[in-house]
Amino acid sequence: MRQPAIRRPNPFMMMTDPEVILQAVERSERLNRLARHVCRPLDRPLIPKVRGAELDAFDREIDLAEAEAEDISA
């Protein structure tokens, strides 16, 4: 006698009902065995920003050029 085939849920049908997905995630043994840790964004960077005088001068030139272009077009 043939045994019935194991039916796997269609993942596309599961997307139409998010509650079913959340319940499946909560019951998943494989997910519960994963190591978990909370990652939070850093409040301040560990590597300090180092800006050279040349870069600051270049930025000022661009800002001035944009301001002059706005004055001309206005």
Backbone bond lengths (Angstrom), bond angles and torsions (degrees), N, CA, C in turn:
res aa  C-N    CA-C-N  psi(-1)  N-CA   C-N-CA  omega(-1)  CA-C   N-CA-C  phi
1 M - - - 1.437 - - 1.530 109.18 -
2 R 1.315 116.25 138.11 1.466 121.77 -179.26 1.512 111.24 -79.82
3 Q 1.320 114.21 139.15 1.455 118.29 175.36 1.522 108.80 -87.59
4 P 1.311 116.55 146.33 1.471 118.02 179.90 1.528 110.27 -67.07
5 A 1.322 114.65 143.98 1.465 120.83 179.45 1.522 109.77 -68.84
6 I 1.310 115.34 144.71 1.457 119.89 177.17 1.521 108.06 -73.27
7 R 1.302 116.01 126.99 1.458 120.04 -178.69 1.516 109.10 -93.88
8 R 1.285 114.76 128.35 1.458 120.20 175.63 1.522 108.11 -101.64
9 P 1.311 116.59 140.26 1.468 118.11 -180.00 1.529 110.86 -67.34
10 N 1.292 114.72 142.96 1.452 121.18 178.14 1.526 108.23 -73.57
11 P 1.358 118.44 118.58 1.467 119.16 -177.23 1.527 113.38 -62.39
12 F 1.329 117.16 -28.15 1.464 119.48 179.91 1.525 110.95 -73.04
13 M 1.305 117.38 -33.21 1.461 120.16 176.19 1.523 110.20 -71.73
14 M 1.334 116.84 -33.50 1.455 119.92 179.12 1.519 110.87 -65.03
15 M 1.346 117.70 -30.61 1.463 120.21 -179.01 1.517 112.35 -66.35
16 T 1.315 116.92 -20.70 1.462 118.94 -179.26 1.519 111.52 -79.26
17 D 1.332 117.00 -14.60 1.463 120.27 179.64 1.529 109.29 -130.54
18 P 1.331 117.44 90.12 1.469 120.07 -175.72 1.530 113.23 -61.98
19 E 1.316 118.25 -27.63 1.468 120.63 179.53 1.530 110.70 -62.70
20 V 1.323 116.93 -38.44 1.465 121.01 178.19 1.528 109.86 -63.94
21 I 1.319 116.45 -39.54 1.462 120.66 179.93 1.519 110.11 -65.25
22 L 1.330 117.57 -45.72 1.463 120.59 179.36 1.522 111.77 -60.98
23 Q 1.314 117.22 -39.66 1.462 120.44 178.23 1.531 110.76 -66.20
24 A 1.333 116.70 -40.25 1.462 120.10 179.10 1.525 111.15 -65.35
25 V 1.321 116.98 -38.08 1.467 120.96 178.54 1.526 110.01 -65.91
26 E 1.325 117.01 -41.75 1.462 120.61 -179.72 1.524 112.18 -65.25
27 R 1.328 117.77 -31.96 1.468 121.46 -178.84 1.528 113.03 -88.27
28 S 1.309 118.25 -9.08 1.457 121.53 -174.00 1.530 111.96 -69.07
29 E 1.320 116.26 120.13 1.461 120.91 177.34 1.528 110.84 -70.17
30 R 1.316 116.64 -38.13 1.468 120.34 -179.01 1.527 111.09 -63.08
31 L 1.322 117.14 -41.23 1.458 119.71 178.79 1.522 111.44 -69.65
32 N 1.316 117.20 -34.95 1.466 120.36 -179.97 1.522 112.14 -68.90
33 R 1.331 117.76 -22.71 1.459 120.63 179.73 1.523 112.95 -83.96
34 L 1.321 117.63 -9.74 1.457 120.26 -179.54 1.526 110.74 -68.61
35 A 1.320 115.06 144.54 1.467 119.87 174.78 1.524 107.57 -73.32
36 R 1.316 116.52 135.39 1.465 120.27 -177.18 1.513 110.29 -121.83
37 H 1.303 114.87 143.79 1.452 121.40 171.18 1.526 108.15 -153.58
38 V 1.309 115.34 151.57 1.458 121.39 -177.01 1.524 108.75 -92.54
39 C 1.308 116.29 128.53 1.465 121.51 176.55 1.524 107.80 -107.40
40 R 1.309 116.22 128.80 1.464 120.90 178.76 1.524 108.32 -119.56
41 P 1.321 117.03 144.83 1.467 118.69 177.53 1.521 110.40 -65.75
42 L 1.272 115.50 150.67 1.463 120.36 -179.50 1.520 110.17 -74.43
43 D 1.320 115.92 140.89 1.460 120.03 177.18 1.523 110.67 -73.49
44 R 1.297 116.11 -34.69 1.465 120.22 178.30 1.522 107.97 -141.77
45 P 1.291 116.96 147.71 1.469 118.76 -178.50 1.520 111.40 -69.15
46 L 1.321 115.28 145.38 1.455 120.27 177.70 1.519 111.34 -76.70
47 I 1.330 115.97 -29.65 1.457 120.74 179.18 1.527 107.47 -95.81
48 P 1.316 118.26 117.78 1.472 118.94 -177.96 1.528 110.45 -69.15
49 K 1.322 114.80 148.16 1.462 119.77 176.08 1.515 108.52 -76.32
50 V 1.305 115.49 129.81 1.456 120.35 178.07 1.528 106.19 -116.28
51 R 1.315 114.78 115.25 1.461 119.14 -179.50 1.512 107.73 -116.03
52 G 1.288 114.31 135.08 1.450 119.27 178.18 1.510 111.61 -86.83
53 A 1.300 115.72 161.94 1.464 121.19 178.57 1.519 110.05 -63.84
54 E 1.338 117.26 -35.02 1.470 120.40 179.41 1.522 110.92 -62.94
55 L 1.309 116.80 -42.02 1.461 120.33 -179.63 1.520 110.89 -66.35
56 D 1.327 117.32 -40.67 1.464 120.63 177.12 1.528 111.44 -62.82
57 A 1.328 116.84 -41.33 1.468 120.66 179.19 1.531 110.04 -65.37
58 F 1.323 116.67 -40.56 1.466 121.06 178.94 1.524 110.37 -62.78
59 D 1.337 116.61 -43.44 1.464 120.49 178.35 1.529 111.31 -61.94
60 R 1.331 117.11 -41.58 1.468 120.22 178.23 1.522 111.05 -62.46
61 E 1.343 117.45 -41.19 1.471 120.65 179.08 1.521 110.81 -60.95
62 I 1.314 117.13 -42.92 1.469 120.42 179.85 1.519 109.86 -64.89
63 D 1.339 116.87 -44.27 1.465 119.77 179.71 1.529 111.33 -61.37
64 L 1.327 116.85 -41.68 1.465 120.35 178.79 1.523 111.23 -65.66
65 A 1.320 116.94 -41.33 1.466 120.61 179.47 1.528 110.63 -63.24
66 E 1.339 117.14 -40.74 1.461 120.23 178.04 1.521 110.83 -65.82
67 A 1.327 117.46 -40.39 1.458 120.89 179.25 1.526 110.62 -64.46
68 E 1.352 117.51 -41.64 1.466 121.28 178.55 1.530 109.89 -65.03
69 A 1.327 118.14 -39.42 1.462 121.19 -179.96 1.535 110.21 -65.21
70 E 1.319 117.53 -36.84 1.457 120.71 177.66 1.524 110.76 -68.49
71 D 1.350 116.82 -38.19 1.464 120.74 179.30 1.522 110.29 -65.24
72 I 1.314 116.75 -39.87 1.470 121.33 -178.60 1.531 110.41 -68.23
73 S 1.343 116.91 -42.08 1.464 120.18 -176.88 1.524 111.83 -76.00
74 A 1.308 118.67 -17.80 1.469 120.71 -177.17 1.501 113.02 -83.70
